[in-house]
Amino acid sequence: MAARGCCIVLVLYPSVPARSVNELIAVAKAKPRALSFVSTGVGSNFHLAGERFKLRAGLDMWHVPYKNRVTSA
């Protein structure tokens, strides 16, 4: 049986002054809790990916869980 993968996409509002992941990390570190990330729900792959990103980058961001995929897409 082949393993299946999942793609995670990072999308920012145009008002966020970052054009790369490194710039995003710098912005988030300069303004703790000023940024948030959304997921399809608590415990979802997207939630865990966002939490892992926060931990690895040393960031303090809000998690905004949505109840279904349609709302968060």
VMD Tcl script that draws the C-alpha trace (Angstrom):
set ca {
  {0.00 0.00 0.00}
  {1.41 3.39 -1.00}
  {1.64 6.20 1.52}
  {-0.49 9.24 0.80}
  {0.71 12.77 1.28}
  {-0.93 16.08 1.91}
  {-0.07 19.48 0.54}
  {-0.10 22.50 2.79}
  {-0.37 25.96 1.23}
  {0.65 29.20 2.89}
  {-1.50 32.16 1.83}
  {-1.26 35.70 3.20}
  {-3.49 38.73 2.92}
  {-1.89 41.38 0.65}
  {-1.69 43.71 3.67}
  {0.83 41.42 5.41}
  {4.25 42.92 4.63}
  {5.93 39.60 3.82}
  {6.88 38.08 0.48}
  {8.73 35.01 1.79}
  {8.53 32.63 4.71}
  {11.55 34.29 6.32}
  {9.87 37.70 6.04}
  {6.67 36.27 7.54}
  {8.61 34.90 10.50}
  {10.27 38.29 11.04}
  {6.89 40.08 10.95}
  {5.32 37.56 13.36}
  {8.23 37.83 15.80}
  {8.11 41.63 15.71}
  {4.38 41.64 16.53}
  {3.48 38.64 18.72}
  {-0.19 37.57 18.48}
  {-0.83 40.11 15.70}
  {-1.16 37.32 13.13}
  {-3.45 34.31 13.04}
  {-3.80 31.15 10.99}
  {-6.91 29.21 10.06}
  {-7.53 25.50 9.76}
  {-10.37 23.15 8.97}
  {-10.74 22.41 12.68}
  {-8.98 21.55 15.91}
  {-6.75 18.52 15.45}
  {-6.88 18.61 11.65}
  {-3.75 18.19 9.53}
  {-3.81 21.91 8.80}
  {-4.11 22.82 12.47}
  {-1.20 20.56 13.40}
  {0.90 21.91 10.51}
  {0.27 25.46 11.70}
  {1.16 24.57 15.29}
  {4.34 22.85 14.11}
  {5.27 25.93 12.07}
  {4.70 28.11 15.15}
  {6.87 25.89 17.35}
  {9.72 25.49 14.88}
  {9.82 29.22 14.10}
  {9.29 30.30 17.72}
  {6.13 32.30 16.92}
  {3.12 33.38 18.96}
  {0.09 33.38 16.63}
  {-3.64 32.77 17.08}
  {-5.28 29.63 15.73}
  {-8.74 30.17 14.22}
  {-10.48 26.81 13.71}
  {-13.38 26.55 11.31}
  {-16.06 23.88 11.62}
  {-15.98 22.73 8.02}
  {-13.84 22.87 4.89}
  {-16.19 25.14 2.95}
  {-15.91 27.94 5.53}
  {-12.11 27.89 5.71}
  {-11.40 27.52 1.99}
}
mol new
graphics top color blue
foreach p $ca { graphics top sphere $p radius 0.5 }
foreach p [lrange $ca 0 end-1] q [lrange $ca 1 end] { graphics top cylinder $p $q radius 0.2 }
display resetview
